[in-house]
Amino acid sequence: MLLKLENPKILSDIITIISELVTEVRLKVNKEGISLTAIDPANVAMVFFKMPQDLFSQFDIDKEEVLGVNLENLKAVLRRCKIGSSLTISKEDNLIKLGIQDRIKRDFSLALIDIDGEEKELPQWEFKSVIKMDSESFVEVIEDCAVVSDACTFTSEPSRFIVEARGPLNSARAEFSSEEIEIYSDYSTARFSLEYLSKFMKGAKISSKVTLNFSDNHPIRINFVTGNVMLSFILAPRIEQED
């Protein structure tokens, strides 16, 4: 297996984002490209990432590989890539070999790890509401809500989308019309943890657009897409306990 990326920044950014949710993952390498699917330790959120093989200047594999990697270690190496650096990835015995080429050639070896558990797959659901908007606007709204509460409510109708949060004394609210964003929706309301949404919104680093897919009290799927690279998150709804 030998892979080469001429611009590893997007891979570095994505691994950094995912590492805030999970620390150990199975990185799958096959003829389609590289991908991973993982569930966070609290079993509340799932992350999916896919980078197709045509983004690599070299993509040589003899068979499908599943690489158990520690994301903190991988992130630390990828951060050593500078603008103009190229990155090679290969496997040797129980090691993943990373080569960075810029002014000088640097080589890193990371131990592969065994990760227990079944292979995860991204669930396929139909959603009542699909919202497409600028990532920057999504980031601003989530940051606003985090000022006053630890959870927020998404409400969608055919012609408007509302995000609001309420604390004991304070509140925050943002409303978008179908003239400002793309809304494909029935009537849906669901509440989600801002701790997780604050991690997911960092996907704005890789894409200027975000798609929110949700239904009444149903898990939300948040997609950041740039070119053929996909970064998706799934988050279970926050169900408030009645007294």
MOSUL-V756014 format. One record per backbone hydrogen bond with DSSP energy under -0.5 kcal/mol. CO is the residue of the C=O (numbers start at 1). NH is the residue of the N-H. E is the energy in kcal/mol with one decimal. If there is no record, write none. Layout:
CO:NH:E, CO:NH:E
//
This chain:
1:91:-0.8, 2:60:-2.8, 3:89:-2.6, 4:57:-1.7, 4:58:-1.2, 5:87:-2.9, 7:10:-0.6, 8:12:-2.4, 9:13:-2.9, 10:14:-2.2, 11:15:-2.5, 12:16:-2.1, 13:17:-2.1, 14:18:-2.8, 15:19:-2.1, 17:20:-1.2, 18:21:-2.2, 18:22:-2.2, 21:41:-0.5, 23:71:-3.2, 23:72:-0.5, 25:27:-0.6, 25:69:-2.4, 26:28:-0.7, 27:67:-3.0, 28:35:-2.1, 29:65:-2.8, 30:33:-1.3, 32:53:-2.0, 33:30:-2.5, 34:51:-2.8, 35:28:-3.0, 36:49:-2.3, 38:47:-2.7, 40:43:-2.3, 44:236:-2.2, 45:40:-2.5, 46:234:-2.7, 47:38:-2.2, 48:232:-3.0, 49:36:-2.0, 50:230:-2.1, 51:34:-2.5, 52:55:-1.6, 53:56:-1.6, 58:4:-2.6, 59:61:-0.6, 60:2:-2.7, 65:29:-3.1, 65:67:-0.5, 66:68:-0.6, 67:27:-3.3, 67:69:-0.7, 68:113:-2.4, 69:25:-2.1, 69:71:-0.6, 70:74:-2.2, 71:75:-3.1, 72:76:-1.9, 73:77:-1.6, 74:78:-2.6, 75:79:-2.0, 77:80:-1.9, 78:81:-1.8, 82:85:-2.4, 85:8:-0.5, 86:101:-2.3, 87:5:-3.2, 88:99:-2.3, 89:3:-2.8, 90:97:-3.2, 92:95:-1.6, 94:112:-2.8, 95:92:-2.4, 95:97:-0.5, 96:110:-2.5, 97:90:-2.3, 98:108:-2.9, 99:88:-2.4, 99:101:-0.5, 100:102:-0.5, 100:106:-2.8, 101:86:-1.9, 104:102:-1.9, 104:106:-0.6, 106:100:-3.0, 108:98:-2.8, 110:96:-2.8, 114:116:-0.5, 123:125:-0.6, 128:186:-1.3, 129:214:-2.3, 130:184:-2.6, 131:212:-3.1, 132:182:-2.3, 133:210:-2.5, 134:138:-1.8, 135:139:-2.6, 136:140:-2.2, 137:141:-2.2, 138:142:-2.3, 139:143:-2.5, 140:144:-2.3, 141:145:-2.3, 142:146:-2.1, 143:147:-0.7, 144:147:-1.0, 144:148:-0.5, 145:148:-1.3, 145:149:-1.6, 150:194:-2.2, 150:195:-0.7, 152:192:-2.8, 153:155:-0.5, 153:164:-1.9, 154:190:-2.1, 155:162:-3.2, 156:188:-2.2, 159:178:-1.6, 160:157:-2.9, 161:176:-2.8, 162:155:-2.8, 163:174:-2.6, 164:153:-3.1, 165:172:-2.5, 170:167:-3.7, 172:165:-2.5, 174:163:-2.6, 176:161:-2.5, 177:180:-1.4, 177:181:-1.9, 181:183:-0.6, 182:132:-2.5, 184:130:-2.3, 186:188:-0.6, 188:156:-2.8, 189:217:-1.9, 190:154:-3.2, 191:238:-4.1, 192:152:-2.3, 193:197:-1.9, 194:198:-2.2, 195:199:-0.7, 196:199:-0.8, 196:200:-2.5, 197:201:-2.4, 199:202:-1.1, 200:203:-2.6, 201:204:-2.0, 202:205:-2.0, 203:206:-1.6, 203:207:-1.0, 208:135:-2.6, 209:225:-0.5, 210:133:-2.3, 211:213:-0.5, 211:223:-2.5, 212:131:-2.9, 213:221:-2.6, 214:129:-2.2, 215:218:-1.4, 220:235:-2.2, 221:213:-2.4, 221:223:-0.5, 222:233:-2.2, 223:211:-2.1, 223:225:-0.5, 224:231:-2.4, 226:229:-2.3, 229:226:-2.2, 230:50:-2.2, 231:224:-2.9, 232:48:-2.7, 233:222:-2.9, 234:46:-2.4, 235:220:-2.2, 237:239:-0.8, 238:240:-0.7
//
